[in-house]
């Protein structure tokens, strides 16, 4: 999955957790958002290395 998808999924889980007063679901959503940010950052690093090879 892409970083953007993980962030979107995380936001949905967090919102559902808030609506249902479910701290576990809310925290899983926040974790998914962080996971998405990490994937996005890793992709940028990978792209910068690939650009240097050209």
Secondary structure, DSSP 8 states (H G I E B T S, - for coil): --HHHHHHHHHHHHHHHHHHT-HHHHHHHHHHHHHHHHHHHHHHHHHHHHHHH-
